Amino acid sequence: MKNVKTFFVLVYTVISIILPLQAADYADSLSYKELKPLPTHPRTAQLIMHILSRSHYRNLAIDDSLSSQMFDRYLESLDYNRSYFLQSDIDVFERYRYQLDDFLRSGNLSVAYQIYNKYQERFKERIAFIKKRIQEPFDFSKDETYMPDRREAPWAKTSAELDEIWRKRLKNEALSMKLNDKEDDKIVETLLKRYRRYEKAIKQTESEDVFQTYMNAFTESFDPHTNYMSPKTSDDFKIRMSLSLEGIGASLRTENDYTKVVEIVPGGPADKSGLLHANDLITAVGQGDDGEMVDIIGWRIDDVVQLIRGPKGTKVRLSIIPADASVNDPPKTIEIIRDEVKLEDRAAQSDTLEITHNGKNYKIGVIQIPAFYFDYEAMRKGDPNFKSTTRDVKRLLGELQSAGVDGIIIDLRGNGGGFLNEAIELTGLFIDHGPVVQVRNSSGRVKVESDYDNGAVYDGPLAVMVDRLSASASEIFSAAIQDYRRGLVLGSQTFGKGTVQNVVKLGRFFPRSDQKYGQIKLTIAKFYRISGGSTQHVGVLPDITFPSRYNVMGIGEDTQDNSLRWDEIQPANYRLYDAALKEFIPRLRKMHLARISQDREFRYLQEDIEELRKKKEEKVISLQLEKRKSERKLAEAKKKQRKKERGEDKNDHAKTFVLEEGGHVLLDLVLLQQDKLAKRK
């Protein structure tokens, strides 16, 4: 579900004191080199174009329109923040905007390398400016602002204009360090190491890196989940997949100078700690209790992974910027004990909630499913106790029913998916039998995937909790429960990942060649609900919506460029479980809103969401020290006030209030159904 991208980025921090540069290190001993395509690249490019034109789900014409998209995407991958190229460079490149499709057909890659080599030239100029500017102080009393996101800004017309952009950019980073009380000498040391390391990375860029970036500008014009992996990237991927997952259990990628957490592996050390989350940014890594915190801004992702990984039982310290942090929030340092991610740690778990509702006590069962897992190897070896989501949930359902629960919540928050068949079989535990999902391939053929086992394991009151990180198999299960009207879906809009990908190894097309070739991952099919609508792009919309920070954090399929659109096909043939359930939803929403309006934690959450939304809308930030200090003091005062309001309660209620409210909504439904039944009698 994640893209493979190459980002050519530069760190933009500096120090506000005068200091001579250190002696040249390894980066200075390397030289910038003009890159050219390798002999294998032209035919590889032609092959990739051929495969996508024939096999991709999206029947997209490779024409001038696609060429224009590819052109913009390639420039963005090199200079995402418009901080290197000049308008004059873009004017020269513009002549190729509608020719890239023709060049691909003929295997002509000269433009890709022409643009990259110009980028490298501009990068060299920026490094020279940074090294000079780093020796000059900044005036933090001056009231001026900085625009961090320049993606929509015009290209600079002159080098002097770029110098001013970089001066403010550097000043902002220096100010952030000052606000975080870092010693001046340590700041200088960190920054010099950072710049030299990134300069080294650019100097070590190879032809294959440029080719991968250029081809992904092409493949991702089809959709964000279609991409090319170079031979080296493919080999690294296979090695990572075959090795034991010893580390912190997180999927990472480089984005806009930072190492970004893409996904937390369910059951892994990071997941268990509760300290690291999707979209957090990692800025430094330290080993053990007192190892030096190594600044990693601008590092290649494979180097970051090597630094974070380590032997089981050892400690790693991470300096992070939380996804919902403001520009003035200081980085947090967290500690995680490395461990191997075991399948049993990813298994479904159950708990019970004791809830007082309308003056009466009830017990709600909660089954948390971190992922849709299936231990294929254990099954193949004949192990009768092999792990699978459906087998584990079936056992937990029996235990909860024996405990006399009044209803059950299936918690799929943060569940990014997994085995499709497990989503189908899990649905079968709650319905008699019938279709669960439809799959449409690129030729238009639709296959209906069904549960064929008669009888439900559990037919009592049911709710499914989802959020913006619930994706793929999670969306298939929750959509089926909703379409059958078997239970309520609660929470926030899901991710919207409703496509199927397949990996094609390019080497098989050149069986007699001794050269190494990479692979492509392309979208070949699309999921549809049994009601006919796709889960793609829109995801699953809950029956009762809960406020969520994720909704304003740029997460979800609909936030990605070129994601396939929502559409619909013919519904499958299925029977509603409870046709009357839908009529209760307006009343349930009204009761839910009345209840949460009195809840302190929901009020806090709404305030945080509104503040985060405002921060997202801000285009510029202050570069004045006192103003930034004042903003930070206000944020700290707010935290202290909340702590005072919570009193002895502290954070306990904050961790459980969403599930508790889910239980209240489910009990509201039970009582409404009972009342309707009583009136009929």
C-alpha positions as CSV (number, residue, x, y, z in Angstrom):
1,M,0.0,0.0,0.0
2,K,3.0,2.2,0.2
3,N,4.9,3.9,-2.6
4,V,8.6,3.4,-3.4
5,K,9.9,6.9,-4.1
6,T,13.3,8.6,-4.4
7,F,13.4,12.0,-3.0
8,F,16.3,14.3,-3.7
9,V,16.2,16.6,-0.8
10,L,18.4,19.0,1.1
11,V,18.4,20.0,4.8
12,Y,17.9,23.6,5.4
13,T,19.2,24.3,8.9
14,V,22.0,26.7,10.1
15,I,23.3,28.4,13.2
16,S,23.1,32.0,14.2
17,I,26.7,32.5,15.4
18,I,29.9,33.1,13.6
19,L,32.1,30.1,13.4
20,P,34.7,28.9,10.8
21,L,33.9,25.7,8.9
22,Q,35.5,22.5,10.0
23,A,38.1,20.7,7.8
24,A,36.8,19.0,4.7
25,D,35.6,15.5,5.4
26,Y,34.7,12.5,3.2
27,A,32.0,14.4,1.4
28,D,34.5,17.0,0.2
29,S,36.8,14.2,-1.2
30,L,34.0,13.1,-3.5
31,S,33.0,14.9,-6.7
32,Y,29.8,15.7,-8.5
33,K,29.5,13.6,-11.7
34,E,27.4,14.0,-14.8
35,L,25.1,11.0,-15.0
36,K,23.9,9.2,-18.1
37,P,21.5,6.2,-18.6
38,L,22.8,2.7,-18.4
39,P,22.6,0.4,-21.5
40,T,19.8,-1.5,-19.9
41,H,17.6,1.5,-19.1
42,P,16.1,2.2,-22.6
43,R,14.6,-1.3,-23.0
44,T,13.5,-1.4,-19.4
45,A,11.6,1.8,-19.8
46,Q,10.0,0.5,-23.0
47,L,9.0,-2.7,-21.2
48,I,7.5,-0.9,-18.2
49,M,5.5,1.3,-20.6
50,H,4.3,-1.8,-22.4
51,I,3.2,-3.7,-19.3
52,L,1.3,-0.8,-17.8
53,S,-0.5,0.0,-21.1
54,R,-1.7,-3.6,-21.4
55,S,-2.1,-4.8,-17.7
56,H,-2.9,-1.8,-15.5
57,Y,-6.4,-1.6,-14.2
58,R,-6.7,1.9,-15.3
59,N,-7.0,2.1,-19.1
60,L,-4.9,5.2,-19.4
61,A,-3.7,6.5,-22.7
62,I,0.0,7.2,-22.8
63,D,-0.3,10.5,-24.5
64,D,0.5,14.2,-24.1
65,S,-1.7,14.5,-21.1
66,L,0.2,11.8,-19.2
67,S,3.5,13.3,-20.4
68,S,2.5,16.6,-18.8
69,Q,1.7,14.9,-15.5
70,M,4.9,12.9,-15.6
71,F,6.9,16.1,-16.3
72,D,5.4,17.9,-13.2
73,R,5.9,14.8,-11.0
74,Y,9.6,14.4,-12.0
75,L,10.3,18.0,-11.2
76,E,8.5,17.7,-7.9
77,S,10.5,14.6,-7.0
78,L,13.7,16.5,-7.5
79,D,12.7,19.9,-6.2
80,Y,9.5,19.4,-4.3
81,N,9.7,22.8,-2.5
82,R,10.9,24.8,-5.5
83,S,14.1,25.8,-3.8
84,Y,16.8,24.9,-6.4
85,F,15.6,25.4,-10.0
86,L,15.3,28.8,-11.4
87,Q,12.4,29.9,-13.7
88,S,14.9,30.0,-16.5
89,D,15.6,26.3,-16.0
90,I,11.9,25.5,-16.1
91,D,11.5,27.5,-19.3
92,V,14.1,25.3,-20.9
93,F,12.5,22.1,-19.6
94,E,9.0,23.2,-20.7
95,R,9.8,22.3,-24.4
96,Y,9.7,18.7,-23.3
97,R,6.4,18.7,-21.4
98,Y,4.4,17.0,-24.1
99,Q,7.2,14.8,-25.5
100,L,8.1,12.5,-22.6
101,D,5.6,9.8,-23.8
102,D,7.2,9.8,-27.2
103,F,10.7,9.6,-25.7
104,L,9.6,6.6,-23.6
105,R,8.3,4.7,-26.6
106,S,11.7,5.1,-28.3
107,G,13.7,4.5,-25.1
108,N,15.1,8.0,-25.2
109,L,16.0,9.0,-21.6
110,S,18.3,11.9,-22.3
111,V,15.8,14.5,-21.0
112,A,15.6,12.7,-17.6
113,Y,19.3,13.0,-17.1
114,Q,19.5,16.5,-18.6
115,I,17.1,17.7,-15.9
116,Y,18.8,15.8,-13.1
117,N,22.2,17.1,-14.0
118,K,20.9,20.7,-14.0
119,Y,19.3,19.9,-10.6
120,Q,22.7,18.7,-9.4
121,E,24.3,21.9,-10.6
122,R,21.8,24.0,-8.8
123,F,22.2,21.9,-5.7
124,K,26.0,22.6,-5.8
125,E,25.2,26.3,-5.9
126,R,22.9,26.1,-2.9
127,I,25.5,24.2,-0.9
128,A,28.0,26.9,-1.6
129,F,25.5,29.5,-0.4
130,I,24.7,27.6,2.8
131,K,28.3,27.2,3.7
132,K,28.8,30.9,3.3
133,R,25.6,31.9,5.1
134,I,26.2,29.7,8.0
135,Q,29.0,32.0,9.1
136,E,26.7,35.0,9.5
137,P,24.4,35.7,12.4
138,F,20.6,36.0,12.2
139,D,18.5,38.9,13.7
140,F,15.7,37.1,15.6
141,S,14.2,40.4,16.7
142,K,13.2,41.3,13.2
143,D,9.5,40.7,12.5
144,E,9.4,38.6,9.3
145,T,7.8,35.4,8.2
146,Y,8.7,32.2,6.4
147,M,6.7,30.1,4.0
148,P,7.6,26.4,4.7
149,D,5.5,25.0,1.9
150,R,6.5,26.4,-1.5
151,R,4.9,23.8,-3.7
152,E,2.4,26.2,-5.1
153,A,4.8,29.2,-5.1
154,P,6.3,30.6,-8.3
155,W,9.8,29.5,-9.2
156,A,12.5,32.0,-8.3
157,K,13.6,34.2,-11.2
158,T,17.1,34.9,-10.0
159,S,19.8,33.4,-7.8
160,A,19.4,36.4,-5.4
161,E,15.7,35.5,-5.0
162,L,16.7,31.9,-4.1
163,D,19.3,33.3,-1.7
164,E,16.5,35.1,0.2
165,I,14.3,32.0,0.2
166,W,17.1,30.0,1.7
167,R,18.1,32.7,4.2
168,K,14.6,32.6,5.7
169,R,14.5,28.8,5.5
170,L,17.8,28.6,7.4
171,K,16.8,31.2,9.9
172,N,13.6,29.2,10.7
173,E,15.7,26.1,11.4
174,A,18.1,28.0,13.5
175,L,15.2,29.6,15.5
176,S,13.7,26.2,16.1
177,M,16.9,24.9,17.6
178,K,17.2,28.0,19.8
179,L,13.7,27.4,21.1
180,N,14.7,23.9,22.0
181,D,17.6,25.1,24.1
182,K,20.3,23.4,22.1
183,E,23.8,24.6,22.9
184,D,25.4,26.8,20.2
185,D,28.4,24.6,19.7
186,K,26.3,21.4,19.5
187,I,24.0,23.1,16.9
188,V,26.9,24.0,14.7
189,E,28.4,20.5,15.0
190,T,25.1,18.9,14.1
191,L,24.4,21.2,11.2
192,L,27.8,20.8,9.7
193,K,27.5,17.0,9.9
194,R,24.0,17.2,8.4
195,Y,25.0,19.2,5.4
196,R,28.1,17.2,4.7
197,R,26.2,13.9,4.9
198,Y,23.6,15.1,2.5
199,E,26.2,16.5,0.1
200,K,27.9,13.1,0.3
201,A,24.5,11.4,-0.5
202,I,24.0,13.5,-3.6
203,K,27.5,12.9,-4.8
204,Q,27.0,9.2,-4.4
205,T,23.8,9.2,-6.5
206,E,24.0,6.7,-9.3
207,S,22.4,6.5,-12.7
208,E,20.0,3.8,-11.4
209,D,18.7,6.2,-8.7
210,V,17.8,8.8,-11.4
211,F,16.2,6.2,-13.6
212,Q,14.1,4.9,-10.7
213,T,12.9,8.4,-9.9
214,Y,12.1,9.2,-13.5
215,M,10.2,5.9,-14.0
216,N,8.2,6.4,-10.9
217,A,7.2,9.8,-12.2
218,F,5.7,7.7,-15.1
219,T,4.2,4.8,-13.1
220,E,2.6,7.0,-10.5
221,S,0.8,8.9,-13.2
222,F,-1.4,5.7,-13.3
223,D,-2.0,5.5,-9.6
224,P,-0.1,6.0,-6.4
225,H,0.4,2.3,-5.7
226,T,2.0,1.5,-9.1
227,N,5.8,1.9,-9.0
228,Y,9.2,0.7,-10.2
229,M,11.9,-0.7,-8.0
230,S,15.5,-0.8,-9.3
231,P,17.5,-4.0,-9.0
232,K,19.2,-2.7,-5.8
233,T,15.9,-1.6,-4.3
234,S,14.3,-5.0,-5.2
235,D,17.2,-6.9,-3.6
236,D,17.0,-4.7,-0.4
237,F,13.3,-5.4,-0.3
238,K,13.7,-9.1,-0.6
239,I,16.4,-9.1,2.1
240,R,14.2,-7.2,4.5
241,M,11.3,-9.5,3.8
242,S,13.4,-12.6,4.5
243,L,15.1,-11.3,7.6
244,S,13.6,-11.6,11.1
245,L,11.8,-8.3,11.9
246,E,14.1,-7.4,14.7
247,G,13.8,-3.7,15.4
248,I,11.0,-1.4,16.5
249,G,8.3,-2.6,14.1
250,A,7.7,0.4,11.9
251,S,7.5,1.1,8.2
252,L,9.5,4.3,7.3
253,R,10.1,6.5,4.2
254,T,11.9,9.7,3.4
255,E,9.6,12.6,2.8
256,N,10.5,16.3,2.5
257,D,13.9,16.0,4.3
258,Y,12.5,13.9,7.2
259,T,12.2,10.2,8.0
260,K,8.4,9.7,8.3
261,V,6.6,6.8,10.0
262,V,4.3,5.3,7.4
263,E,2.9,2.5,9.4
264,I,3.3,0.9,12.8
265,V,3.5,-2.9,12.6
266,P,0.8,-4.4,14.8
267,G,2.2,-6.2,17.8
268,G,5.7,-4.8,17.4
269,P,7.7,-2.9,20.0
270,A,6.6,0.6,18.7
271,D,2.9,-0.5,18.7
272,K,3.2,-1.9,22.3
273,S,5.0,1.2,23.5
274,G,2.2,3.5,22.2
275,L,4.8,6.2,21.8
276,L,5.3,6.2,18.0
277,H,2.5,6.7,15.5
278,A,1.9,7.0,11.7
279,N,2.9,10.3,10.3
280,D,5.3,11.1,13.1
281,L,8.7,12.4,12.0
282,I,12.0,11.0,13.3
283,T,14.8,13.6,13.5
284,A,17.5,11.8,15.6
285,V,18.5,8.3,16.8
286,G,20.5,7.3,19.9
287,Q,21.7,3.9,21.1
288,G,21.1,2.7,24.6
289,D,20.6,4.9,27.7
290,D,23.3,7.5,26.8
291,G,24.4,7.0,23.3
292,E,24.9,10.2,21.2
293,M,21.6,11.4,19.5
294,V,22.6,11.2,15.8
295,D,20.8,13.8,13.6
296,I,19.2,11.9,10.6
297,I,17.5,14.8,8.8
298,G,18.4,14.4,5.1
299,W,19.6,10.8,5.5
300,R,18.9,8.0,3.0
301,I,16.1,5.8,4.3
302,D,18.3,2.6,4.2
303,D,20.9,4.3,6.4
304,V,18.2,5.3,8.8
305,V,16.8,1.8,9.0
306,Q,20.3,0.4,9.7
307,L,20.7,2.8,12.6
308,I,17.3,2.0,14.1
309,R,17.5,-1.7,13.7
310,G,19.5,-3.7,16.2
311,P,19.6,-6.8,18.4
312,K,16.6,-8.0,20.4
313,G,16.5,-6.6,23.9
314,T,18.5,-3.4,23.2
315,K,17.2,0.1,23.6
316,V,16.9,2.7,20.9
317,R,16.1,6.4,21.6
318,L,14.2,8.4,19.0
319,S,13.8,12.1,18.8
320,I,10.4,12.6,17.1
321,I,8.1,15.4,16.0
322,P,4.5,14.0,16.5
323,A,2.2,14.3,13.6
324,D,-0.1,16.7,15.4
325,A,2.6,18.9,16.8
326,S,2.7,22.6,16.2
327,V,5.7,24.4,14.8
328,N,6.6,25.6,18.3
329,D,6.4,22.2,20.0
330,P,9.8,20.8,21.0
331,P,10.8,17.4,19.7
332,K,10.0,14.5,22.0
333,T,12.6,11.8,22.9
334,I,11.1,8.3,23.3
335,E,12.7,5.0,24.2
336,I,11.8,1.7,22.6
337,I,13.2,-1.8,23.4
338,R,13.9,-3.7,20.1
339,D,12.3,-7.0,19.7
340,E,11.3,-9.5,17.0
341,V,7.8,-9.0,15.7
342,K,6.1,-12.3,16.4
343,L,2.8,-13.4,14.9
344,E,1.3,-14.1,18.3
345,D,1.9,-10.4,19.2
346,R,-0.2,-9.4,16.3
347,A,-3.1,-11.7,17.2
348,A,-6.6,-10.5,18.1
349,Q,-7.2,-9.8,21.8
350,S,-10.4,-9.3,23.8
351,D,-11.4,-7.3,26.8
352,T,-14.6,-6.2,28.5
353,L,-16.0,-2.8,29.3
354,E,-18.3,-2.3,32.3
355,I,-20.7,0.5,31.3
356,T,-23.4,2.3,33.2
357,H,-26.1,3.2,30.7
358,N,-29.4,4.9,31.7
359,G,-28.8,3.9,35.3
360,K,-28.2,0.2,34.5
361,N,-24.9,-1.8,34.4
362,Y,-23.9,-3.5,31.2
363,K,-20.9,-5.5,30.0
364,I,-19.6,-4.9,26.4
365,G,-17.0,-7.2,24.8
366,V,-14.3,-5.7,22.8
367,I,-12.2,-7.6,20.3
368,Q,-9.2,-5.7,18.9
369,I,-7.8,-6.9,15.6
370,P,-4.5,-5.2,14.7
371,A,-4.2,-7.0,11.3
372,F,-5.8,-9.7,9.2
373,Y,-3.2,-12.4,9.6
374,F,-2.8,-16.0,8.5
375,D,0.1,-18.3,9.4
376,Y,0.5,-20.1,6.0
377,E,3.7,-21.9,6.9
378,A,2.3,-23.4,10.1
379,M,-0.8,-24.6,8.2
380,R,1.3,-26.1,5.4
381,K,3.3,-28.0,8.0
382,G,0.1,-29.5,9.4
383,D,0.1,-27.6,12.6
384,P,-3.5,-28.0,13.8
385,N,-3.2,-24.8,16.0
386,F,-2.0,-22.5,13.2
387,K,-2.8,-18.9,13.8
388,S,-5.4,-17.0,11.8
389,T,-7.6,-14.0,12.5
390,T,-10.9,-15.9,12.0
391,R,-9.8,-18.8,14.2
392,D,-8.7,-16.5,17.0
393,V,-11.8,-14.3,16.8
394,K,-14.1,-17.3,16.8
395,R,-12.5,-18.5,20.1
396,L,-12.7,-15.0,21.6
397,L,-16.4,-14.7,20.7
398,G,-17.1,-17.9,22.5
399,E,-15.3,-16.6,25.6
400,L,-17.1,-13.3,25.6
401,Q,-20.5,-15.0,25.1
402,S,-19.8,-17.3,28.1
403,A,-19.0,-14.1,30.1
404,G,-22.5,-12.8,29.3
405,V,-21.7,-9.7,27.4
406,D,-24.6,-7.5,26.2
407,G,-22.9,-6.7,22.9
408,I,-19.6,-6.8,21.1
409,I,-17.4,-4.2,19.4
410,I,-14.9,-5.2,16.8
411,D,-12.1,-2.7,17.0
412,L,-10.4,-2.2,13.6
413,R,-8.8,1.2,14.3
414,G,-5.3,1.3,12.9
415,N,-5.8,-2.0,11.1
416,G,-4.1,-1.5,7.7
417,G,-5.4,-4.8,6.2
418,G,-3.8,-8.2,5.4
419,F,-5.2,-11.4,4.0
420,L,-8.3,-10.9,1.9
421,N,-9.6,-14.4,2.7
422,E,-9.5,-13.7,6.4
423,A,-11.7,-10.6,6.0
424,I,-14.2,-12.9,4.1
425,E,-14.1,-15.7,6.7
426,L,-14.3,-13.2,9.6
427,T,-17.5,-11.7,8.1
428,G,-18.9,-15.3,8.0
429,L,-18.7,-15.4,11.8
430,F,-21.4,-12.8,12.0
431,I,-23.7,-13.7,9.1
432,D,-25.4,-16.9,8.0
433,H,-23.8,-17.1,4.6
434,G,-23.5,-15.0,1.4
435,P,-21.3,-12.6,-0.7
436,V,-18.8,-10.4,1.1
437,V,-16.9,-8.5,-1.6
438,Q,-16.7,-8.2,-5.4
439,V,-13.5,-8.0,-7.3
440,R,-13.4,-6.4,-10.8
441,N,-10.2,-6.9,-12.9
442,S,-8.8,-4.7,-15.7
443,S,-10.9,-6.6,-18.3
444,G,-14.1,-5.8,-16.5
445,R,-14.8,-9.3,-15.2
446,V,-16.4,-9.4,-11.8
447,K,-15.8,-12.2,-9.3
448,V,-17.9,-12.4,-6.1
449,E,-16.1,-13.7,-3.0
450,S,-18.5,-15.3,-0.6
451,D,-18.8,-16.9,2.8
452,Y,-20.2,-20.4,2.3
453,D,-20.5,-21.6,5.9
454,N,-24.1,-21.7,7.1
455,G,-24.8,-20.2,10.4
456,A,-23.3,-17.4,12.4
457,V,-21.0,-17.9,15.4
458,Y,-22.3,-14.7,17.0
459,D,-25.7,-13.1,16.1
460,G,-26.0,-10.6,19.0
461,P,-25.6,-6.8,19.1
462,L,-22.5,-5.7,17.1
463,A,-20.6,-2.6,16.3
464,V,-17.3,-2.1,14.3
465,M,-14.9,0.7,15.2
466,V,-12.8,2.2,12.4
467,D,-10.7,5.2,11.7
468,R,-8.7,6.8,8.9
469,L,-5.9,4.2,9.3
470,S,-8.4,1.3,8.8
471,A,-7.7,0.1,5.2
472,S,-8.0,-2.7,2.6
473,A,-9.3,-5.9,4.4
474,S,-10.6,-3.8,7.3
475,E,-12.7,-1.8,4.8
476,I,-14.0,-5.0,3.2
477,F,-15.2,-6.4,6.5
478,S,-16.7,-3.2,7.9
479,A,-18.4,-2.5,4.5
480,A,-20.0,-6.0,4.5
481,I,-21.3,-5.6,8.1
482,Q,-22.8,-2.3,7.1
483,D,-24.3,-3.5,3.8
484,Y,-25.9,-6.5,5.5
485,R,-27.1,-4.1,8.2
486,R,-25.7,-6.7,10.6
487,G,-24.3,-4.0,12.9
488,L,-23.2,-0.4,13.3
489,V,-20.0,1.1,11.9
490,L,-18.6,3.7,14.3
491,G,-15.7,6.1,14.2
492,S,-14.3,8.1,11.2
493,Q,-14.0,7.6,7.5
494,T,-11.6,4.8,6.6
495,F,-8.5,5.1,4.4
496,G,-10.1,4.3,1.0
497,K,-7.7,1.7,-0.3
498,G,-9.8,-0.4,-2.6
499,T,-7.3,-1.7,-5.1
500,V,-5.3,-4.9,-5.7
501,Q,-1.6,-4.9,-6.8
502,N,0.6,-7.5,-8.4
503,V,4.4,-7.6,-8.6
504,V,6.1,-8.3,-12.0
505,K,9.8,-9.2,-12.1
506,L,11.3,-7.6,-15.2
507,G,14.1,-10.1,-15.5
508,R,11.8,-12.8,-16.7
509,F,11.4,-10.9,-20.0
510,F,15.1,-11.1,-20.6
511,P,15.9,-14.7,-19.8
512,R,19.2,-14.7,-21.7
513,S,20.6,-11.6,-20.2
514,D,23.2,-11.5,-17.5
515,Q,22.1,-8.0,-16.4
516,K,20.0,-7.5,-13.3
517,Y,16.6,-6.0,-13.7
518,G,14.2,-4.5,-11.2
519,Q,10.5,-5.1,-10.8
520,I,7.2,-3.1,-11.0
521,K,4.2,-3.3,-8.7
522,L,1.0,-2.4,-10.6
523,T,-2.7,-2.1,-9.8
524,I,-4.6,-5.0,-11.5
525,A,-8.1,-5.0,-9.8
526,K,-10.5,-3.1,-7.7
527,F,-12.7,-4.0,-4.7
528,Y,-16.4,-3.3,-4.6
529,R,-19.0,-3.7,-1.8
530,I,-21.8,-6.1,-2.2
531,S,-24.1,-3.1,-2.5
532,G,-22.1,-2.2,-5.7
533,G,-20.1,0.8,-4.5
534,S,-16.3,0.7,-4.4
535,T,-14.3,1.1,-1.2
536,Q,-11.7,2.9,-3.3
537,H,-11.1,6.6,-2.6
538,V,-14.2,7.1,-0.4
539,G,-13.6,4.2,2.0
540,V,-16.3,3.3,4.4
541,L,-18.4,6.1,6.0
542,P,-19.4,5.3,9.5
543,D,-23.1,5.2,10.6
544,I,-22.1,7.3,13.6
545,T,-19.2,9.6,13.2
546,F,-16.7,10.3,16.0
547,P,-14.3,13.3,15.8
548,S,-10.7,12.3,14.8
549,R,-7.4,14.2,14.4
550,Y,-6.6,11.9,11.4
551,N,-9.3,13.7,9.4
552,V,-7.2,16.8,9.2
553,M,-3.8,15.2,8.9
554,G,-3.7,14.5,5.2
555,I,-4.1,10.7,5.6
556,G,-6.2,8.7,3.2
557,E,-6.4,7.6,-0.4
558,D,-8.3,10.7,-1.4
559,T,-5.2,12.8,-0.4
560,Q,-2.9,11.1,-2.9
561,D,-2.3,12.2,-6.4
562,N,-3.9,10.1,-9.2
563,S,-5.7,7.7,-6.9
564,L,-8.4,5.8,-8.7
565,R,-11.9,7.3,-8.4
566,W,-15.0,5.9,-6.6
567,D,-17.4,4.2,-8.9
568,E,-20.0,1.4,-8.7
569,I,-21.1,-1.8,-10.4
570,Q,-24.2,-4.0,-10.1
571,P,-24.9,-5.1,-6.5
572,A,-24.5,-8.7,-5.5
573,N,-27.4,-10.8,-4.5
574,Y,-27.7,-10.7,-0.7
575,R,-30.3,-10.6,2.0
576,L,-30.4,-7.8,4.7
577,Y,-29.8,-9.1,8.2
578,D,-31.8,-6.4,9.9
579,A,-33.6,-4.2,7.4
580,A,-35.0,-1.9,10.1
581,L,-31.5,-1.0,11.6
582,K,-31.1,2.0,9.2
583,E,-34.2,3.7,10.6
584,F,-32.6,4.0,14.0
585,I,-29.5,5.7,12.9
586,P,-30.8,9.4,12.9
587,R,-32.0,8.9,16.5
588,L,-28.7,7.2,17.5
589,R,-26.7,10.2,16.1
590,K,-28.9,12.6,18.1
591,M,-28.4,10.7,21.3
592,H,-24.7,10.3,20.6
593,L,-24.2,14.1,20.0
594,A,-26.2,15.0,23.1
595,R,-24.0,12.7,25.2
596,I,-20.6,13.7,23.9
597,S,-21.4,17.4,24.2
598,Q,-21.1,16.9,27.9
599,D,-17.9,14.8,27.8
600,R,-14.7,16.6,28.7
601,E,-12.4,14.4,26.5
602,F,-14.6,15.0,23.5
603,R,-14.4,18.7,24.1
604,Y,-10.6,18.5,24.3
605,L,-10.5,16.4,21.1
606,Q,-12.7,18.9,19.2
607,E,-10.4,21.8,20.4
608,D,-7.3,19.9,19.2
609,I,-8.9,19.1,15.8
610,E,-9.8,22.8,15.3
611,E,-6.4,24.0,16.3
612,L,-4.8,21.4,14.0
613,R,-7.0,22.5,11.1
614,K,-6.0,26.2,11.6
615,K,-2.3,25.2,11.6
616,K,-2.8,23.4,8.3
617,E,-4.3,26.5,6.8
618,E,-1.5,28.8,7.9
619,K,0.8,29.6,5.0
620,V,3.6,31.4,6.9
621,I,5.2,31.2,10.3
622,S,6.9,33.9,12.4
623,L,10.7,34.2,12.4
624,Q,10.6,36.4,15.5
625,L,12.0,34.8,18.7
626,E,9.8,36.5,21.2
627,K,6.7,35.8,19.2
628,R,7.5,32.1,18.9
629,K,8.3,31.9,22.6
630,S,4.9,33.5,23.3
631,E,3.1,31.0,21.1
632,R,4.9,28.1,22.9
633,K,4.0,29.5,26.3
634,L,0.3,29.6,25.4
635,A,0.4,26.0,24.3
636,E,2.1,24.9,27.5
637,A,-0.4,26.9,29.6
638,K,-3.2,25.0,27.8
639,K,-1.7,21.7,28.6
640,K,-1.4,22.7,32.3
641,Q,-5.0,23.8,32.4
642,R,-6.1,20.4,31.0
643,K,-4.0,18.6,33.5
644,K,-5.7,20.6,36.3
645,E,-9.2,19.9,34.9
646,R,-8.5,16.2,34.7
647,G,-7.3,16.2,38.3
648,E,-7.0,12.6,39.7
649,D,-8.5,11.2,36.5
650,K,-5.3,12.1,34.6
651,N,-5.3,10.3,31.2
652,D,-7.2,7.1,32.0
653,H,-10.5,8.3,30.6
654,A,-8.8,9.8,27.6
655,K,-7.6,6.4,26.6
656,T,-11.0,4.6,26.8
657,F,-13.7,7.2,26.2
658,V,-14.0,6.4,22.5
659,L,-14.6,2.7,23.1
660,E,-16.9,3.6,26.0
661,E,-19.0,5.9,23.8
662,G,-19.1,3.1,21.2
663,G,-20.6,0.9,23.9
664,H,-23.2,3.5,24.7
665,V,-24.2,3.9,21.1
666,L,-24.5,0.1,20.8
667,L,-26.6,-0.1,23.9
668,D,-28.8,2.8,22.6
669,L,-29.5,0.6,19.5
670,V,-30.3,-2.5,21.7
671,L,-32.8,-0.5,23.8
672,L,-34.4,1.1,20.7
673,Q,-34.8,-2.3,19.1
674,Q,-36.3,-3.8,22.3
675,D,-38.7,-0.9,22.6
676,K,-39.9,-1.4,19.0
677,L,-40.3,-5.1,19.6
678,A,-42.3,-4.4,22.8
679,K,-44.6,-2.0,20.9
680,R,-45.3,-4.6,18.3
681,K,-46.4,-7.1,20.9
